[in-house]
Amino acid sequence: MDSTQCYCSHCGAANDTDAERCFACDHILKQSELPVEDVDLLHNRYRLLHKSGTGGFGAVYKAQDTHNYDQYVAIKQIMLRGLTAQEIIEATDGFNRELRILSRLSHPHLPRIIDHFTDPENWYLVMDFIEGETLEVYLDIADTRERTRTLPLPEVLDIAMQLCSVLDYLHTRQPPIIFRDLKPGNIMRTPEGKLYMIDFGIARQFKPGQARDTMIFGSPGYAAPEQYGKAQTTPAADIYSLGALLHQMLSGIDPAEHPFHFTPLQLYGAEGMDQLKTLIQLMVDIHAEKRPASIKAVQTEIQIIIDMQQPAAYLKRPMQNINGQIPYYQPSSSANNVAGNGMQQQQQQQSHQPNPVSSKGRRTVMKGLLVLGIVGMTASGAGSYLLDHLFGGPHHIDLSMDGRGPYLPASGNPSDQLSTENALSASHHLQDKGAVNTVRYAPGGRFFASGNIYGAVQVVDSRTATILTRKSISSEAIISLSWSFDGGYLAFSTKTKVYIAQVKTTANTVLLSSPALVYSLHPSPQTNTQTSIYTLAWSPKEHLLAVSDYTSTTHLFQIGEDQTPQLRTLDAGHYPPEPVTKNAGSTLSNQLAWSPDGERIISVSKPGGYSVWQVTDQKIIVDTSFARAVPLQLDWQLDSATPIILITGDAIHLTDIYGNSRYDTLLPDKIIDIAYVQKFDYFIALANGDIYRWFPGSEDPLLVKNGNDTLATLNSIAITQTGSTYSLVAAFSDGMMISYAVPPHTG
């Protein structure tokens, strides 16, 4: 690239380096910047670190928010000095449009507006800071402007799916939002491959009945013909821009060099290439009515092409791996490498979580079954049974009270489509610095706690998603959290240690005391696992914390009057003499729960069985085998004829304390977490990112959040109730925590 020239960020024309304005469009080339080293705190809050980019009317700075524990933010500065009257109008319009649109949007691939303010010569937007680079930089090849880097097909398809997801979100708002400037320079890419669409300065809402746009906007090569004043832009304009971008990533040809002309792609060597070429050619058709009908139609076709690449790799329900290895998060040394689908997804797991499994469509599963030879089996045999399991949504089973029949799903067609009237609606986003493994609401729901892979625990205001307090606890990942019944104490564990902190609250603040290390245990060499601590559970009636580990004991920590944890060890009634090992069954079998009266504990006592025992004298009052499957997680709910909740992989069983089932349901993927605030209303999180809502005895589980809305792994959920209103928070492997408003149920 010629260093003696300065390229205009508005029209791309080459100018002399000492030029102040572009000779072609009269756009200002050089503007005054914030003196980073001289600014103490911008707006008495933000500590500027350095400039990270420039835009049409200003610059973007990386800063720290001193009011929010020095979290990194991006500050977009709109500089008015030196602009013409027309440029001030354009800058003002873009600033207000971006503020208006982004402030009411919430999507994993969009930054949040955190703050905005002005001074006499500048306007400022404070947004999420996105670590990474623009797709333009990622595609750039040094010393050439005509060609850009081509990307591997899996990475291109992954990028396409991410952008389809956010564009579909925008286009389905009411009224629809058209981005109008989808190009590599307006897409941020993190080192892990996650994309964010930035710069909503020219986005607009579709206005029915308007003949054409009031102004010409867009970037040459990526802007559809109708953006040049011939018609009003519709979602079809964004489809055109995405098609131009896909063509560029596959061909290496910059569309700005030859606008509206796209050389036919030469793609060979993989399934679906003819379909991909046809799709892209339709997307960039100069006639809007000839393009795909919607971005959802584009997304569906790309998913089909993805599924055609390696059909056997996309089985919806592979055989479960019950190997005794407890999954937990370990940072990978190659976490930033692009691999496979264009990004390396790491598994962040709580101690009760199974490995994530992708959930794909019927078309792909059928291909996988053909490869395995399953479809050739008779309809009345195992082939029919497997097909019912693989292709069905969750199944609801209403069994007799003895519950001893074979565990088979009921017939019917439960929906695996998102229930739009019952769908969760995102209300707040909060980005942690590391993957969040666990999240739990405090009693009353005023705030929730989260633990991440870097050993940090934070308490968050659930109404505003503001961090109230944050503490670094350990160099190990936090894998479990538990609040005491009154919210006065918070317990958290790593793989090998347990801590307790006292919680002090006022009207506006929450403080955690220095955590006390109450228990430490090295992993057992016999269990072939690096985790020794499995479960934390506070008594519902007193400050008594139960801790389970791989040994044959349950440890109880009583908080005395001097607020010091005191250890009591129960040597009977919990585990068998030998730990549940790799060859014995479950990956996650060591779980326990308190009875609502605080007098009994239920715990897995053997592979495929559990015991109920009294806390005071350790007397076993129930010892049962649950022959259908190994319980991986259990809970004890209040005031129900079926108080025991057992989770066995991808199934939930509601039983009495003797193991007699009344309700069972089978989900389409492994269950990683369950949350509820009252009996017979459960929220179930799956390894594929789906969340279902289940009302046992009345209807099949409803899909209320689709896992396809993010590429990150769903690690944990929690729920609270205020009056008749529910709020649910979900934690993800990319550090994102999303709060959802739960609509009233409509059956």
N, C-alpha and C positions, 0 to 999 in steps of 0.2 A: 504494500500500500504506500502511496506517495506521501512522504512526511512533510512535503512542502505545500500541501494543500489541506484545507479545512473543509470537511463535508457538512453541509447544512442538515441539521436533524429534522427539518420540516419537509424539504423537498428532495434532499440527497445531492444537490448540485455541488460541484467542486469549486471552492473559493480559495483565494490567496490567504495565507495564514494570518496576515495582519488586517484582513477585512473585518469590519464590524457588523456589516449586514450582508445577507446573501444577494448576489447580483441577480439571481433568477426570480426569487419570490419576496425579497426585501425583509426576510425574517432575520431577527437579531441573532448574531452568532456568538457574541461574548457578553456575559452578564456578570454583575458583581456577585461574589459568593460569600457565604458566611465565614468570618474569620474563626475557624474551628478552635485554634489555639488561644484566642482571646475571649471566647464565650465561656463564662462560668457555667451557668445553668440557663438554657433557653426556656423562656416562660416559667422561670423559677422551678423547673422540674426536670428538664431533659439535658443530659450531659452528652455533648457532641463528641463523637469519636473520630470520624473521618467521612469524607464525601465518597459515596459509593456509586453515583451515576448522575447523568444529566438528562434533562427532558426538554420539550419544546419551549417552555417558559420558566425553567428553573432547574433545580438540582435535588438530589436525594441524598440524605445523610444517615449513617448508622449512628445510633445514640443509645443511651441507657436511661430508663425511666426510674428516677430516684424515688418515686412514690410507689413503685411496685417492685421492690427488691432488685433494682438494677437490671430488670429484664430488658433485652435488646428490642429496640423499635426502629422503624424506618420513618424518617421525617421528610416529607415532600414539601419543598419550598417553592412557592410560586412568586417570582420576583417581578414587581411591577415597574421598577425603575428602568427607564430607557425604552419602554414599549410605546408604540404608537397608540392612538385612541382606539383604533380597530383591534389591535393586538390585546389591549386591556380588556376589551369586551369579550374577545375569544377566550382569554385566560380566565376571566371571571366566570364565563359560562361553563368552561371545562371544570373549574374548581367546584362550582356549585353542583354540577351534574354528578361528578364523581362522589362528592359527599352525600348527595341525596340518594343515589343508587346504592352505593356500597354500605351505607349505614343501616339499610334494612335487609341486606342479604346475609345469608349464612350458609356456607358450603365449604367442604374440605379443600377445594382448589381455588378459593378466593381469600385474599387477605381481609382482615377486619379493620375497620376504622376505630381507633382508640380515642382520639382527641382531635380537635381542630382549634386554631386560634389565629389571630392576625396581629400585625403591627403596621405602622403607616406605609411601609414600602413592600411588605411581604404578607402572603397568606400561607398557612401551614396546615398540612394534613399529617397526623401521626397514625401509623399503620403497623401491622405485624411486620417484623423484620424477617425476611426470607433469606436464609443462608444459601448461597449458590451463585448462579450466573444466568444471564438470559439465554434462551435457546439460540438467539442470534450469535452470541459468543461461542456457544457450544458447537455450532455448525460452521463457524468461520474457518477458512483456510487462509493462512498468511499469504500476502503478496498477490491476491487475486480478488476481484470484486464480482466476477461473472459466475463463478462456481462456488458451491459450498460443499461441506462434507456430506457424504451419503451415510445412512445409518443402517444397521442390520434390520432385517424384516421384523423380528420379534420386538425390537425396540420401537420401530415405527408404529406397529400395531398397538403397543402399550401406550404410546403417546396419544394415538388416535382415541383410544378408549377413555383416557383421562379427560381429554378435551371434549369429547362427546358428552361425558357426564356433566361437566359444568355448563356447557352450552345448552343441554337439555333442561337443566335447572333454570337458566336464564329465560329460555324460550317458553317455559311453562308458567312463568309468573303472570299475574294479571294486573295490568296489561303486559304482554311479552316484552322482554328487554333484548335488544339487538346490540351486540358488542361493536360491530362495524369496523374494528381495526385489529382483527386476529392476524398476527404476524410474529415471527420469532423474537423481535425486540420487545414485545408485550407479553412474553411468556417467561416466567422464572422457572429454573430447574434446580432442584436441590441436589447435593452429591449423591443422594439415594435414588434420584430419578423422579421424584414427585414434582408435579407441575403446578404452578399458580398463574392464573391470568391476572395481569396488572394493567393499570392505566385505563380507567373507565371515563376518561375525559371526553370522549366523543360517543360513548354509548348512548342509546336513546330508547325511549319507549315507543312501541308501535301505536300509531293513532289511526284507527279505522276511519276510512273516508278521505284521508289526506292523500292528494295526488302524488306529491313528491316531497323529498326532504327539503327543508328550508335552506340548507347549506350543503356544499359538497365536502365530504369527509372521507378519509380512508387513505391507505398507503398503496401507491402504484404497484401493480403486480398481484397484490392480495385482495384489493377492493373489487367487488363485483361491478359490472357495468352500470347497474341501476344506482350505484352510489355516486355517479357523476351527474345527477340531476334529472335523469330520465324517468324515474319513478320513485315512490317511497320505498325505502329499504324494509325488507321483511326478514324473518329468520333465514330465508334462502340465501341472503347475502353472507351470513356467517358460514353456511354450508359451502359456498363458493370459496371463501377464504381458507377454510379447513382443507378443502380439496387442493388448493394451491400449495398449502404447506406440506401436505402428504406427498404431492408430486415432487416438491423440492427435496424432501428428505430421502426419497427413493432414487431420484435422478441426479441430484447435485446441481440442478439448474436453478438459478435465482430467478423467480418469476418477474421481478422488477426489471430484468433486462429485456424481456419481451412480453409486456402485459397482454393478457387475453389470448396468448398463444402457448399451448402446452403440447410439447412433443410427445407422441404416444410412448408410453412406458414399455421397456423391454424387461419383463420379469419372468424368470424361469426357475425350475428346480424345486418347487414346493407346491403342495396342494393349494388350490384357491387363487392362484395368481391371475387367471383369466377374470375371475369375479372381482378381484381387487382393481385390476386395470379398468374394467368397465365401470366400477363404482366411482373411481376418481374422475374418469372422463365425464360421467354424468354430473358429478359435483361441480365441475368447472365449466359446465355448459353456459354460454352467454345468455341463454334464455332461462330466466328464473323458473318458469313453469315446467321445464324439462329436468330440473334437478330433483333429487330425492325429496319426498314429500315433507320430511322432518328430520331433525338431527337424531331423533330416536330410531328412525328407519336406517340411518347410516350406522348408528351404534349396533343395531341388531345384525346388520350385514357383516360388519367387521368382526363381531363375536363369532358368527358362523365361520368366517375365514380363519380366525384363531383356532376354533375347534377342529378345523380340517387339517391343521399342521401335524399334530400328534394325537390322534384320537384316543389311544390307550392311556395317555397321560392325563386325560381329563375325566376319568371316572368320577361320578358324583359321590359314590359311597364305596370306597375300597374297603377291604377287610380290615377290621379294627386291629390295631397293634397293642396287645396287652403284654408288655414285656418287663414290667417292673421298673422301668427307668422313669424317674419323676422329671417332667419337663420344667425347666425354669429358664429365665433369660440369661444368656452369656453374650457379652458384646463380641462380635466377630472381628477378627483382624482385617477381614476383607469386606467390611460393611459397606464401603463406598464403591465397590466394584459393580459395574453393570454386567449382569449375567442373565441368561435365559430370556425372560420377558422384558428386559430393559432395565430392571432394577432388582436388587437383592432384597427380598423381604425377610426380615428376621422374626423369629418367633419369640414374643415376650409372654411368659406364662406365669400365672399364679400357681400355687402348689396344687390346686384342684383342677388345673386346666389340661385338656388333651391337646394333641398337636393339631394345628389348623389344617383343614381339608377344603380344597376349592369346591364350590358348588356350581356345576355347569348345567347346560340344558339337555333336554331329552335327546336331541339329535346326536350329541357327542357320546352320551352314555350308551346309546344303541350301537354306535360304532365300536365302543370299547367292549360291549358284550359280544358282538360278532367276532372280535379278535379272540376273546376268551372261549368262544364256543358255547356260551350259555344259552343263546336264543334257540339253539337246536333242541333243547330239552323239551319235554312234553309240557303242555299248558297246565296239566294237573299236578306236575311235580315241582322240583326246586326252581326250574326256570321261571314259572309263573310267580312263585313266591318272591324271587329276587327282583323280577320286574316290578311287582307291586311296591316293593320297598324302595327301589331305585328311582322310580318315576313318580311316586306319590308324594304329596306334601305330608305334613304330620298326620298321624292317625289317632283318633280318639277311641278308647275302648272302655266300655262300661261292663265290668266283670261282676260276677257274683261275689258275695262277701268272703267266701273261702279263698277265692283268688288263686287256686292252685292249677288252673288249666294251662295249656300251652300258651306261650307268649306270642300271639299272632295279631297283626293289625286287623281292625274291622274293615269291611269293604266300604266303598264310597269314594268320593272325589273331593277331598279337602283341598282348598285353594292354596297354591304356592305363589299367588300373585299378591302384590302389595295391596292391603286394604286401605284405599285412599281416605275413606271417612274415619278410619281409626289410626291413621299413620301418625307417627311421632313427628313433631315439628321442632326443629332446632331453634333454641332461644339464645344460647351463649356458646362461644368457643373460647377455650383457654389453652395456650401452647406451653407445655413444660419443656425443660431443656433436655430431658431424656425420656425414653419410652416409659409409659405409666403402666405398671403391672397390676395395680389394685386401687380401687376407689370405694369408699364407704361413707354414707351419710351419718352425721351425728344424730342422737335422739332429738326429735323435734324438727329436724331437717333444715335448720337455719344455715348450717355449713356442712361441708364434706371434707374428708381427708383423702389424700392420694399418696402413693409411694412409687418412686421411679427406680430405674435400673442403676442409678448412681448413688443409691442409698439415701436419697433425700425424701423427707416427708413434708407436705405442706397442707395447710388448712385453708379452704376457699369459701368465700361468701357465696352461698348457692343462689342468691337473688341477683347478684351483679357479676359473678365470675371474677371477683377481685381476690387476690391472694392476701390472706390475713396474717399468716405467719408461715415461715419456712425454716426447716432445720436439716442440716446434713447429719445423718445418724451414723452411717457406716460406709466403708468402701465396697461392701457387698450390696447387691440389689435388694430392695424391699419387696417381699413377695406376699405379705399378708398384713392386714390391718383389722383392729377390732376396737370398738368404743365400749366403755362401760355403760351400764344401764342408765346412768344419769348424765353421761357426757363429761364426767369429771376426770376420767383417765382415758388415755389412748395407748393401746398396745400395738407393737409392730414387730415383725420378725424378718430376718434374712434367712438364708439357707441354714445357718448354724446358730443363730443367736436370737434372743427375745429381749425386747426393751419395753419399759413402761414410762410414760411421761404424764405428769399432771397437767390438766387443761384449766386455765383461768380465763374467764370470759367477762367482758363488760358489754355495754350497749353497742360499742363500735369496734372492739378489739378482741383478739384471741391470742393468748400467750401459752406456749408450751414450755414446761420446765425442762431443765437438762435431763435427758432420758437416762433412766437407770437400767443398766444391763443386769437382768434378773436371771438369765439362764443361757448357758452356752454348752454345745454338745458337738463333738466332732462326728463327721459321717461314719457310718458303719462300713467296714471293709467287706462285710458279707452281702450288703444290699446292692452293690454296684450302682450307687447313686451318690451325688455330691450334696444331697439335701438330707438333713437330719430332723429339722423342725417342720411339722406338717400342718398343724391347726392351732389357731388362737380362738378362744371363745369365752367371753365374760358371762358370769351368772346374771340372769335377768333380775335378780333381787338384791345382790350385794356385791361388794368389790372383791370378787373372787374370780381369778383368771385361770382357766384350764388350758394347758399346753400339752399337745400330743407330739410324740417323736417316734423314732424307729424302735425304741426299746419297749419293754413290756410294762411301762408305767405311764400314768397320767400325772402331770405335775400341776398342783394348784398353788397359786400365789395369792395370799390374802393381804389386802392393804389394811394395816393396823391403824390405831388411833394416831400414831405418830407419822402416818402417811408413808411408812416404809414397807415395801413388799416383803412378806414372809413366806417361805417355802413350806408347802405340805406335799408329800409324795404319796400317791395311792398306788399300791403295788399289785392290786388285783382288779379284775373286772374289765380290763381294757383290751389288751392285745393277747394273742397266743404267746406261749413261751418263746417261740422263734418269730422274728419279724417276717412280715409278708414280703417274700423275696421275688426276684425277677422271674423265677420259674413257677411261683405259686399263683400268680394271677395278675392282679390289677396294677396299673401304673400309679394310681392315686387312692389307695384304699384306706389309708389311715386318717379318718375323719371322725369328728365327734360333735355333739350338740347338746345343749341343756334343755330340760323340760321347762315349760313356762313358769312352773312354781319354784324352779331352782333347786329341787330336791333330788333329781335324777339326771343321769347322763346316758345318752345313747351313743354307741361307738362301734365302728367296724371291729369285730373281734377275730375274724378269720376270712380267708377268701370266700366270698359268697355268703357271709353271715354277719350278724351284729348282735350286740348285747345291750340290755338296759340294766343299769345298776344304780343303787342308792349311794349318794355322795357321803352320807354320814357314817355308814358302817361298811361300805363297799360291797354290800350284798347284791348278788345278781338276781334280778327278778324276772328277766326274760333273756333267753339265749336261743336265737333262731337262725335257721339257714334260709337264705333267700336264693333258692336254687336257680332262678331264671338267669341271673347275671351277677357279676361282682359289683357291689355298691361302691361308687367312686366318691360320692358326696352325699351327705344327709343333713336334714334339718328337722326341727320339731316346732310345729306351729300351734297357735293358741286356739282353744275352743273349737275343736273339730273332731268328728268321729273318725277321721283319718288324719291324725296329727303328724305322722311321719312322712317326710318327703325323701325319697330315695332316687338318686340319679345313677344310672348305669349306662355310661357311654352316651348314646343318643336317645335314651328313653327316660321318662319320669314316671315314678310309681307313687301313688298316695295310698298309704296303708295305715292300719292300726298298729299298736306297738308290738303285736305278735306277728306282723308280716302279712296279714290278710289284706290284699289289695281291693280297693273299690274303684279307683280310676287309674288308668295308665295311658300314656300317649307316646308315640314314636315320632321323633323329629327327623328332618332330612340330613342332619349333620350332627357331629358331636357337640354336646352341651358344655360350655365353659363356665357359665354362671347363671344364677337364678335370683330374682329379686321379687319381693312382694310386700305389701303392707296390710293386707287382709286375706283371709282364707278364700280360696276359689277365685283368685285373680292374680295370675302369675305372669311375670315377664321373663322370658327365657332367651339367653344369648347363646348363639351358636358359633362354632369355629370359623364358619364361612362369613361371619359378620352380620348375619341376619338376626333380628330380634323378633320373637313371637310373643303374643299375648294369649293366655289360655284361661278359659273359664270352664273348669271340669264339670261334666254333667250337663252342660248346656250347648256347647258347640265345639268344633274343631279349633285348634290354635290359629290365630290370625297373624299374618305377616304384617308387622307394623313398622319395621325398618329393614330396608334391603341392603345386604352387605356389599352390593356393587357400587354404593355411593362413595366408597373410599378403598384405596389399595392397602391401607394399613390394617394390621391384625387387631381385631376386637379382643381386648384382654379382660375387661371387667365391667359390670354394671351395678348400679345401686339405685334405689327408689325411695322417695319420701312422699308424705301426704300432708297437705295443709288444707283443712276443711274438706271440701270435695275435690280439691285439685291435686293431681299427681305431678311430680317432677322426677325425671329419670336422668342420670348422668352416666355416660359411657366413656371408658378410657381405652386409648389405642396405642399401638406400638410405635407410632411416629411422635408420641408425646402429646397428641391432641386429646383434650377432654371436651366433650360436647354435652351440654345440658339440653334436654328435650322437654317440651310441654306435652303432656299426655292428654289427648282429647277425651271427653266423656265417651264411654263405650256405647256404640250403636250396634245392636245385634241384628 
